[in-house]
């Protein structure tokens, strides 16, 4: 398995297809949430994913500050159903935050978390900064992480 991070214009057509397929499989099909999964934000993002023999197993995108929010944000965080409960979600977020800190030198990260994952993200230091609200019929809350660059 190999961790890969690329900007949109560095992705091959095949990589982009596989990323989109996994996101649609999880966010639209699995979560039964019919909405346009693709947006123009992907073109401005870094795309971090884990590639295994059977395809993309974990993925997140990193949006520069001023793109979706005033802060840099992590989003579209997924682990393929067959690869869950193996610690890949934790490793994915850790690698994303490491890239944000070391390569982008950012110190604040925003996520729009599904409410049932609040404790998961809280373990990384994210804290809730909004009430729970519905996004596409799913309870969410906004969370921030302040990274202390030492």
N, C-alpha and C positions, 0 to 999 in steps of 0.2 A: 504494500500500500504506500502511496505517495501523497504528501500534502503539496498542493499547488496554489499559488496566488498570482492572479493576473488582472490587469486592467481590461476593460471591455474590448478595446481594439487589439489586444494581444490574444484573445480567445480564438481558437479555430472554430469553424462552422460546426464541427462535430462536438466540441466541448460546449459551445453555446446551446446546441440542441439538447445535449444530455442534462445540462443544468436546468433548462426550461422544462424538460420532461419531468425531472424529479420534483421541481417546485409545483408544477401543475398536479402531479400525482398526489402530493401531500396537501397543499393548500386548497385545491379545488375539489379533487375527487375524494380523498380520505376524510377531509374535514367538511365535505359537502357544502362548500362555500363557492357558489358560482359567481365569480367576479373576474375582471380582467387582471390576470396575474402579471402580465408583462407591462412595464411602464418605462417611460423615458429615463428614469433614474438609473437603470442598469448601465446605460452608456457612460455614466460618470463614476461608476463604482469600481472598487477592487472586488474581485470574486475569489474567495478562499474555498477550496474544496479538497476532499479526500478521495483519491482515485484508487479503486481496488480492481481486481480482476473482473468482477461482475459489474463494474461501472462506478458512478459517483455514489458514495455512501454517506457523505456529510457535506454541508454547504452553508455558507453565509456570505452576505455582501456587506461591504463597508462603504458608506456614503460620506463624502467629504462634508465638513461643516458648511452650512449655507446651502446645501442641496435640498434635503427634505426638512431639516431643522436647523436652527442656528448652530447647534452642536454637531460634531461628527456622530454618525449613528451606525449601529449594527442592525441588520435585519435579515428577513427571509431565512432564518436559522432553522435548518432541517437536518434530520438523520433519517436515512432510509429505514423503513419498517423492519427489514430483515437484519439490520445492524444496531438496533436499539438495545439498551440495557448492557452495553459494553464499555461505557465511559467515553464514547466518541463525542457526545454532545458537550461534555465538560472539556475535553481536549480541543474541540473546535472553538469554543468560546475563549479558552485560554490562549490559543494560537492567534485568534483574531485580536484579542487585547494586547498581546505581545507585539504584534505588527503595528497596532495603533501607537503604542508607547515608543517602540524602538525605531520604527521606520518613518512614522508620521509625526512623532513628537507632540501628539495631542494629549491633553490632560483631562478632558471631559468627554464622556461617551453617553449617548442617549439610546434607549431601546424602547420599542412599543411592544410590551410583553403580553402574552396571553396570561390572564390572571392566575390560572392554575400553575403557572411556572414562576410565580413571584419568589418562592423560596429558592428555587434553582438559581435564578439570577442573583438573588440576595447573597448567596454563598460567594459570589465574586466581588461583592461590595456594592452592587446596585441597590439604590433605595427608591421607593415609590415617590413620585412627585405629582401624582394626579389621583383623583378618585377613579374607581373602576367604571368603565364605559363600554358600550357595545360598538364593535367595529366589525362590520359584515356579519352581525348576529352573534359574535363571539366576545365574551368579556375580556377586556384588555385594561392595562394601565401603563402609564409612561413611567420610566425609571431612568435615573442618572447614576453614573459612576464617575467619581473624581479620582483620577490616577495621580499618585504622588511620584513624580519623576525624581529619583534620588541618584 
